[in-house]
Amino acid sequence: SGLPGSGSTSRLAIAVTPADPNYVYVLASRNSNNGFMGLYLSTNSGNSFSIQASSPNLLGWDPSGNDNDGQGWYTLSIDASPTNRDEIIVGGVNIWRSTDAGISWTLNAHWYGGGGAPYVHADIHDLRYVNGTSYYVASDGGLAFTSNSGGSFTDLSAGLQIGQMYRLGTAATTPNLTI
């Protein structure tokens, strides 16, 4: 009980903290605009949930979280600290961090380095804590790592000749010409 209905959400993501397995977090994106719908917390192993926050927009582009839309249909990730049941990180376009079980949020990384946050490539597909202060970020730009809860990030993909292709076209008159 306490979670939004399936008609109002586009996607959900879940995290459980080893620091207290009774704590189950659910991140929801809104069906109408794929923005942040809410962060929900269960303290009884998922039997019931309460909403912790519905703002700022953790899934949008704006460094202050004051926009409405988002990419919840494409990027929706959450992880909980293995050592602190109240610390979670959320990824969409940017990365946000909470140290009070999702009630308040701090911009932890931004897709172009806006809002005073360090740059991490947009489109956060996965977040994984290594310990209480370090975590990995998987994004459209590759793999990044922070060892200080987001104060700075190291691009672990630097130097790799990789790219993410979205479209491909071959010339009708020159079959070996591909863009």
C-alpha positions in Angstrom: 0.0 0.0 0.0 1.0 3.6 -0.5 2.5 3.3 -4.0 1.0 5.2 -6.9 -1.2 3.3 -9.3 0.0 1.9 -12.6 -2.0 4.3 -14.7 -0.1 7.4 -13.3 3.5 6.0 -13.5 5.6 5.3 -16.5 8.3 3.4 -14.6 9.4 2.4 -11.1 12.9 1.6 -9.8 13.7 -0.1 -6.4 16.5 -0.1 -4.0 17.1 -1.9 -0.7 19.8 -1.0 1.7 22.0 -3.7 3.3 22.3 -1.2 6.3 18.7 -2.0 7.1 16.8 -4.5 4.9 13.5 -3.2 6.2 14.1 0.0 4.2 12.9 -0.3 0.7 12.9 2.7 -1.6 10.8 3.1 -4.8 11.5 5.8 -7.4 8.5 6.7 -9.6 8.4 8.7 -12.9 5.1 10.3 -13.9 3.3 8.9 -16.9 2.1 12.2 -18.3 5.6 13.8 -18.7 8.2 11.3 -17.5 9.3 13.7 -14.8 9.7 12.9 -11.1 6.5 11.6 -9.5 7.9 10.7 -6.1 10.3 8.8 -3.9 8.6 6.3 -1.6 9.9 4.6 1.4 8.9 1.4 3.3 10.4 0.8 6.7 8.6 -2.6 7.0 10.2 -4.6 4.2 7.8 -3.3 1.5 4.5 -4.0 3.2 3.5 -0.3 3.1 5.0 2.8 1.6 4.9 6.6 2.4 5.9 9.3 0.0 9.1 11.1 1.1 9.3 13.7 -1.7 7.7 14.8 -4.9 10.1 17.7 -5.6 12.5 18.9 -6.9 12.3 17.2 -10.3 15.0 14.6 -9.9 14.5 13.4 -13.5 14.7 16.6 -15.4 17.5 18.7 -16.9 17.5 21.8 -14.7 20.2 22.0 -12.1 17.7 23.4 -9.5 15.1 20.8 -10.3 12.5 23.4 -11.2 11.6 22.0 -14.6 8.6 19.6 -15.0 9.4 17.0 -17.7 12.0 14.3 -17.6 13.4 11.1 -19.1 11.9 8.6 -16.7 11.0 6.4 -19.7 14.7 6.1 -20.6 16.8 6.8 -17.5 15.6 5.9 -14.0 18.1 4.6 -11.4 18.4 4.5 -7.7 20.8 2.9 -5.2 20.9 2.9 -1.4 24.1 3.2 0.7 25.2 -0.1 2.1 26.3 1.6 5.3 23.7 4.3 5.9 20.0 3.4 5.5 19.1 7.1 5.1 21.5 7.8 2.1 20.3 7.3 -1.4 21.3 8.4 -4.9 19.0 8.9 -7.9 19.9 9.2 -11.5 18.0 10.4 -14.5 19.6 13.1 -16.6 21.6 14.1 -13.5 22.5 12.6 -10.2 20.8 13.6 -6.9 21.7 12.6 -3.4 19.7 12.4 -0.1 21.0 11.8 3.3 17.7 11.9 5.1 15.8 9.0 3.5 14.7 11.0 0.5 13.1 14.0 2.2 15.6 16.6 0.9 17.9 16.4 -2.1 21.3 17.8 -3.3 22.4 17.9 -6.9 25.4 15.5 -6.9 26.4 15.7 -10.6 25.0 17.6 -13.6 25.0 16.8 -17.4 26.9 19.9 -18.3 28.3 20.9 -14.9 25.5 23.3 -14.0 24.4 24.4 -10.6 27.9 24.2 -9.1 27.8 20.4 -9.4 30.5 18.4 -11.2 30.0 17.2 -14.7 28.9 13.6 -15.4 27.6 12.6 -18.8 23.8 12.7 -19.0 21.4 9.8 -19.1 22.2 7.8 -15.9 21.2 4.2 -16.5 22.6 2.7 -13.3 24.2 3.6 -10.0 26.0 1.2 -7.7 27.5 2.0 -4.3 30.9 0.3 -3.6 30.9 1.4 0.1 29.4 4.2 2.1 31.2 7.0 0.1 32.1 5.5 -3.3 29.8 4.6 -6.2 29.9 3.8 -9.9 27.8 5.6 -12.6 26.8 4.0 -15.8 25.6 6.5 -18.4 25.3 7.1 -22.1 28.9 8.5 -21.9 30.4 5.4 -20.3 31.4 4.6 -16.8 32.4 7.1 -14.0 33.4 6.7 -10.4 33.3 8.9 -7.3 35.1 8.1 -4.1 33.7 11.0 -2.1 29.9 10.9 -2.4 30.0 13.1 -5.5 32.5 15.8 -4.8 34.3 14.8 -8.0 34.1 12.1 -10.5 36.7 10.1 -12.5 35.8 9.1 -16.1 36.7 5.4 -16.2 35.9 5.4 -19.9 38.5 8.0 -20.8 40.6 7.0 -23.8 38.3 4.2 -24.9 37.1 4.6 -28.5 33.5 4.0 -27.9 30.3 5.7 -28.9 26.5 5.3 -28.7 24.9 5.3 -32.0 21.2 6.4 -32.3 20.8 6.5 -36.1 22.6 5.2 -39.2 22.2 6.2 -42.9 23.7 4.7 -46.1 23.8 6.7 -49.3 21.6 5.4 -52.0 24.1 6.2 -54.8 27.2 5.2 -52.9 26.6 2.0 -50.9 29.9 2.3 -49.0 29.2 5.8 -47.7 27.6 5.5 -44.3 26.8 8.4 -41.9 
